[in-house]
Every structure is written in structure tokens, then in C-alpha cells.
Amino acid sequence: MPGLRFTPVLRLAMLGPLDIAAIEDEVQETSSMKQWWWLSSVVVLGLYNLLPSVTAHAQQPKSIGRVTALEGKVSVLRQGKFAQEPLTLYKPVFQEDIIETDRVSKVRITLSDATVISLGEQSRFELKQFSHEAGQQTHSSRLVIAWGFFRAILKEITSPSTVEVITPTSVAAIRGTDLMGEATADSTAIVVLEGTVEVTNVRPMVSGLATLTPGMGTTVKGDEPPSAPTRWSESRVEGLRRATTLQ
């Protein structure tokens, strides 16, 4: 009838048994679908939350060494990071790590090939490249000293292995040696304690080569070739030794 309205109770009263059963089935089906969607969402969200940890684990780089001695405050900047983090004793190091010592601070790093790198205070060092095949006894390393005091001890290696210590002004090609040095932005001084080291200017267009044997040192400045090898005084050698020695 025109203008006549039915309340929900009156509408249900007007339905037959079959209509009511159909409505109940529809309500149950709707409830089941809601439960299915809820469970599906929980599973999907759970898998999504697991992805970062799984990806991070899969992409975790392989350690190439660790900190074996430390004094004072030392920090490291990891590849892909924007902030330094503290470097502590026995902490692993990785390729392309940039390690920096604070005032009155030192650090010693032992790499997986038994190479030992020691840094004095206010020094900066980068593990630019490192490759070591233990079975084949081959090495390929580029160790970059941006500034500061350093000492590098390497066991004897065989050809075609290449290990280089690079500073802002020099490149030292080494094969089983013990060397020390000090680097600044425009000058590098290097002395050899054991083995033989060939030193050149870091700029390929600058000719000149200095071959250092135990007790001999050289200085490389700016665009100049390495100075002629000279025997360093014991006091000068001892000064670098103290600067890079840790207890």
C-alpha cells in the first residue's frame, strides 16, 4: 500500500521458511569469507615482515678480518652506511670499511690472510680491495691510508699476487714485508723493516721508483718522484714503531 513502511521485524515475519534459511546461509558465508580474508592478511603480513631479515641475511657480506687490539676510540664507516659506528675489540671488518682512530687511540686489524695492519692516533684507513684464495695462496689487496701513522706486516706471497699500500702521494707494492709510514695530504714517508718494497708516486704520469730494503726509507711529495732511499736513524724508526704499537 502506498506510504506503508515495514519495520525489519515485520519484514522477517513476512518471509517464509525457505527465505529465512537462505538468509542464514548468506550470513554464514559472509562470516566465513571475512575469516578467510583476515587469516590471509595475517599470513601475507607475516611473510612481508620476514622478507627484510631474509634479504639482509642473504646479502650479509663476508668478513675479511677482525680487530685484534684496540686502545682508545676507534670508529668504522661500513659500505652503504651514512654514519660511523664504534669499532670494538674482536669486531669483524669487511671490504670497503673505512676505519678511523681518534686522538690517543690505536687499532690493530688482522686479516684472514694473516696480514696485520696497525694504525696510530688520528689515522684513517680503507680496506679498499681484498681477495684471498687460501688454497691457491693468491692475494689481491689495496689498502688505502688517507692520513696518519701506519704499519703493515705481510707474510711472503707468490706471483701473481699483488698487494699495494696506497696513500695520497704514493703506492707501495709489497711482497712479504714489514713496513711503517706516515701519510698526509701532500707527503708520505715510508721505511722498511723487513723484506723489499717498491715505491712510486700515486700519479702514473710521475716517473721514478724507489726500492727499499730493511732500514731504508723514502719520502714522496706531491708530483715528485720518491726520494732516493736513505737509511733512517734509529730514533726516527723508533718514533713510528711507538706510534703504531699496541699492547
Summary of the structure (lengths in Angstrom):
residues: 247
radius of gyration: 33.7
end to end distance: 102.8
largest distance: 119.2
contacts: 731
relative contact order: 0.09
helix: 24%
strand: 38%
